[in-house]
Amino acid sequence: MELTMQKKVVLGLQHTIAMFGATVLVPLLTGLNPSVALLAAGVGTLLFHLVTKQMVPVFLGSSFAFIGVIVTSTERGYSWASIGAGIMGAAVIYLAMSVVVTFVGHEVIRRIFPPIVTGPVIAVIGIGLAPVAIDMASGEWWLAIVTLAATLGAAIYFRGLFQMLPILTGAVVGYLVAAMFWGDFSFSAVGDAKWIGWPDMTWGLGDISWAPIALIAPIAFVTMIEHVGDILANGRVVGKDFFDDPGLHRTLLGDGIATLFAGAVGGPPNTTYSENTGVLAVTKVYDPFIIRIGAAFAILFGLIPKIAALLRTIPVPVLGGLSVVLFGMIASVGMRTLVEGEVDFKKSRNMIVVGLILVFGLGVTPGLITIGDDLPVSGLAIAAVIGVVANLILPMDAEEAPIAMPTERKS
């Protein structure tokens, strides 16, 4: 069925709405400008489509994997210029991996990032961010709980496209309740903001330190795991193997260029969004041009300062309620990856691989391990590397007796 341009515009706006909540939540949690995040997501998506021969219906938005290291960098007083350099460093890693995949092929990448590695790494992202969510919610628990209830209600009881917008629904309900009943709520900043204007860039000028670069850039190895999973899922929905055409090397290249642009203009790193793959599954319309229409809407919203001002008036407890759900869902996706990958936990080598990822990912706090005197290493990046190496070197086909679980042991 041929779609009219009007219908394509509406479908494109749906994709923008689907990515909106999560994309603006990242800058709100890290101190970045949500307008720049929207601009970076829109332009980044268009750059991705250009690199991937305009055939992969993927939308790029702000990555949650970088929240912890960006927050840590700001708490330690590193300049925004250094944080931007770290984000661009992550993009360079993407570009380098694209070159590697060009020569070794995508099958090698599939072997490096199987479910036994990708699952626990994704789970660590969500679990590691849990304290951030609780800290924000604790400022006003009743407001966080109202937001949480609205978000859960939308996820469980809504149907179709609206079921995929629980974060946006929760944000609207929490915001309205705060405006009516929370004494600390203020709307004045919105009235002072312009309707049209170029967003303020966060980075500016400043001394660049190697420490935040060493902390932020290696997270690219983690988001590559997300990237591989999202491209696979997107291809399954559409019915095409995008690893073969346009090729994983091109999708990695597109993601890297998009993140490079985001780092240059003061936005959070980009990553492929499963929310929009869900929209594809519901609408069954896979035309990449519609995604690009959605990207154009994201750019338009990024050029309206009143939207950024409105987003910045969202109370912190509301963000906390949203984060409880979102970070929990990230952890659950990691566990689901293990289940769908049919990882056998009766084998000790599998338990060892997952256990190493969990312990290093959650136990190594930023700054605990350093290179030299002042170059901190992210526990999330360490966990990803250790998980990949352990999975490759531990024997796959050794015969072993199943491990008895505690409930199975005889007294």
N, C-alpha and C positions, 0 to 999 in steps of 0.2 A: 504494500500500500504506500503510495506516494504521499509524503507529508507536506502540507503547505508551510510557507515560511513562518506564518503566525504560530502554528503548532510547534515548529522547531524552536522558536523563541521561548515559548512556554516551557518546553521540555528542557531547554538550556538553563532557564531560571531555576527549575527544579534541582538541577545539579549544583547550582550555586548555593541554594538553600541547604542542600544536603551536606555540603562541606563547610558551611559558614560557621556553625557552632564550634566545631573542633578547631578550625583554623584560627579563629579569633581568640579562643581560650588560651592557646599557647603564648601569644604576646601578653595577654592580660596577666598570666602567671609569672612571666619572666621580666616584665617591665619594658617590653618592646612596644612599638606603635602598632595597634591592630590595623590601621589603614595601610601601613606599609606591608603588613602580612598579607592582606587581601590583594594588594598590588603585586606582590612577589608571587603569590599563588596563581593569579591570572596570567601574568607574563610568563612565569615558569611553565605553566601548562601549555601555553602556545609554543614556547621554545621546545618543550618535550615533543609535541606533535610535529614540529618542523623536522626534528632530528629523526623521529621514528617513521618518516615517510607518510605522516598524517593518517595512519591506519590503526593505531592503538587507542581505543576509547577510554583513556585514563585521565583522571583529574588529579593534580598535585596540590597538596595543602601543607600546613605547618606540621612538623614532626614532633611527636611527644617524647621521642627517645632522647632529645637534647635538653629537655627541661631541667633535669637535675644538674647537669654540668654548667648550663648558662646561669642558673640561680646561684650555684656555688661560686662561679666566677664573679658575679656582681657582689656577693657577700664578702668576698676577699678583696674587693676594691679594685679589681682589674678594669682597665678602661674599656669603653664600648668599642673602640677601635681594635683592641686586642681580641675581644669576643667576635667581632666581625671577621678578623683574620682567621680565627679558629674555625668559623663556619665555612669560609672559603677554603681552608685547609681540608675540611671534610669533602668539599666538592672536588678538590684535586685528587683525593683518594678514589672517588667514584670514577673520575676520568682515567686514572691509571688502571683501575680494575677493568674498565671498558676495553682498554688496549690489550690487557691480559686475556680477556675472554675472546677477543678477536683472533688470537693466535692459538689458544688451547681449546676453544669450543665450549658451549654451554653445558655439555654433559659433565664436565669436570666440576662446574659450579654446583650442579645438582648433587654430586657426590660430597662436596665440601659442606653444603648446607642442607642435610636431610632433616626430617621432622625431629629427630632426637636432639638436634642442635638448635633448630629454629624455635621449637616449642618452649623449652625452658628459658631461652634468651628473651623471648617476647614476654614470658611470665615475669621475669626479673624486672623488666621495664615498668610494668604495672605495680608490682609489689614494692619496688624501690621508691615509687612516687607516693605510696600510701601515706606516709607521715606528712607530706605537703598538703594532701587533701584534708586530713584530720585537723591539722593546725589551722587552716583557713576556716573550716566549719566550726571550730571551737569558739570563734569570736562571737557567735550568736547562734546557738544550736537550733533553736526553734525555726529560724529562717532557713538554715541549711536543711533541716528535716522536711520542711514544706517543699523546698526545691527538689530534694531527693525523691519525695513521694510523687511529685508531678512528673519527674523524669521516668521513674519506674512505671507509673501508670500509663504513660505514653508508649513505653517500650512493650508493655504486656497487652494492653487493651486496644490500642490503635491498630489499624489495618492499612495495608498498602504502603504508599509512600510515607504517610504520616508516622507509621511505625518505625521508620528509619530516621526520624527527626526527634528522638527523645531529648537530646541535649538542648536543641533549640526550644522545644516545648517547655522543658524545665526552667530554662533561662527566662523565658517570657513570664511564666507563672511566678517564679521567685522574684523577679524584678517588680511585677505589679503588686505583689504582697508587700514587698519592702517599701514601695512608694506610698502605700496606704497606711502601713502600721509601724514602720521602723523609724525611730526618731532621728537617726543619723543620716538619713537619705537626703541627697542634694541633687537637684536637677539643673542648677544654675550654669554649669559648664557648657551644657548643650546650647543654651540660648546665645552664648558668646561665640560659639564656633561658626565658621563660614559654611556656606552651602557647597561651594566648589573651591578646590584648592589643592596644591601639591602637598602631600603629607610630609611632616617633619621627619627627617632621617635621624635615627638614633645615634649612629656611629660618630659623626663629626670628626674632629681631629684629636689626636692624642698619641702618647707614646704606646708602642706596641710591645707587649711582653710575650715571651715564649711560653710561659706557664699556661695561660688559657688555651693557647693553640694546642699544646700537648694534651690538655684535658678534653677539649671539644672535638678536634679533628678525628681521633680514633673511633668515635661513635659511628662514623660512616660504615665501619665493618658491621655494626649492629643493624643499621638501617638498610644495608644491602640484603640482610636476611629477610627483612620485611618486604623489600622490593621484589625479591625472587618469588616470595609467596603470593604477593598481590598480582604480579604479572601472570603467574600460573592460574590464579583464581579468575582473573579477568578473561584469560583465554578460554577457560572452561565455560564461562557464562556465554561468551560470544560464539564459541565453537571453532576457535582457531588456535594454532600453536604459535604464539608470538615469540617464542624462543627461537623458532626457525626463521620466521619472517615477520617483522623486520630484523629480528635477532636480539638476543639478550644484551649484546655489546651496544646496540643502539639505544635500548631502553635505559641501560646504566649511564650511557653518555648523556641522554636527555635529562635524566634525573640529576646528574652532576652539573650540567650547565644551568639548570633551573636553580639549584642550590648556590651555585657561584653567583648568579644574579641576585638572589636573596641576600647573600652575605655582603654583596657590594652596596646594596641600597639600604641596608639596616633592617632586614626582615629575618625571621627564623628560618632554619633550613627546611627545605621541602621534602616531601615523600609522597609516594603513590597512596591514594585514599580508597580504602575498601568500602567506605560509605557510598561512593559513587558507583562502584561495581554492583552494590546492592540495588541502586536505582536502575541500573541496566537490567538486572534480573527481573525487577517488577514491571518495568515498562516494555521490555523486550524490544527496545529501539537501540540499536548498537552503532548508529552513525556517529563517527568521531567529530563530524562538523558540529553536532549538537553540544558536545563537550566544549568545543571552542567558543560556542555562543555563551555557555556558562562561564568560561574564562573571561570573556569580554565583560560580563556583568560583574565579576569579581573586581576587575580593574576599575569599572565605573564606581562601584561602592567604595573602593579605596581612594578615590578622588573626591569623596564627599566628607569633609572634616566633621560634619555634624554626626555622622555615623560613628566615627572614632570617639567623639566626645560622649555620645550616648553609651557606647560600650564601656567606657572608663567610669561611668557612674554605677555600673553593676556592683552591688555590695560584695565584699570579700566572702561573707558566709554563703552567699548564693553561689559564688565560684567554688566554694568548698563542697557544697552539696552536689554540684555538677561533677566535680572531680572525683568524688567518692564512687559515683557510678562509672565514669569513664575510665579511671585507672583500674577499677575492679574488672571492667570488661576487657581491658588489655591483658590483664593477668589470665582471665578466663580463656581468651583466644589462644594464649600460649598452651594452656592445658588441653584445649580442644585440638590443637595441632598434634599433640602427642597421641591423643585418642584416635584421630583420623589417620595418623601415620602408623597405627597399630604397633606402637613401640611396646615390646615385651619386657615388662618390669620384673619378670621372674629370672631374667638373665642378669648376672652381676655386672657385666660390662656396661649394660644400659643404665643401671642404677648409678654406677660410678660416673659416667659421662654427665648425666643429669645432675647428680649430687655436686660435682665439681662446679658446674655452671651456677647452681643456686648459691653455693657457699661463697664463691669468689664474687659473684655479681651482687649479692646482698651484704656480704661481710666486708668488702674492701670499700670503705668510704673515700670520697675525694680527698686526696692529700695524704692518705695513709701510706701509699707507696709512691715514691718519687724517683725520677731519673735525675741523678745528680743531687743538687741541693734544693732546687725550687721548681722542678718540672713534674707536677702531679699527674698520675695516671688514673683514668676512670676504671672503677671496678667492673662496670658493664662491658667495657672494651676488653679487659683482661679475661672476663668470663667467656666472651665470645671466642677469643683466640684459644683459650684452654679447651673449650668445648669442641672446637673444630679439630685441634691437634689430638685430643684424647680419642675422639671418634675415629680418627684415621689410623692411629697406632695400636689401639686395643684390638685384639683378634675378633673377627666377626663370626667365624664358623667353629670356634672351639666348643667341644662338647662339655657341658657343665650341668650339674644337678640344679634343679630349681631351688631358689632361695625360699626357705620357709618364712612366712610372715609371722609376726608375733602372735596373732590369733590362731595360727596353725600349729604352734609349738605345743608339745605335750608337757604337762606339768610333772 
